[in-house]
């Protein structure tokens, strides 16, 4: 009897199981396709969040560099 992990709860489940006994996740092909679409949508949303976060970090870095440059010029 081979085991694989449930994509939802990550517990080991028999390959012959129709549903995960722990969380009720369905292993039918139609349900797996829906699950893959949701994963892809989450991945794209996270990618967009990371892109926005990188922009904000660069803006803050630029502000910090400008403040340090102004402070060093002011002391001279």
Secondary structure, 3 states (H helix, E strand, C coil): CCEEECCCCCCEEECCCCECCCCCCECCHHHHHHHHHHHHHHHHHHHHHHHHHHHHHHHHHHHHHHHHHHHHHHHC
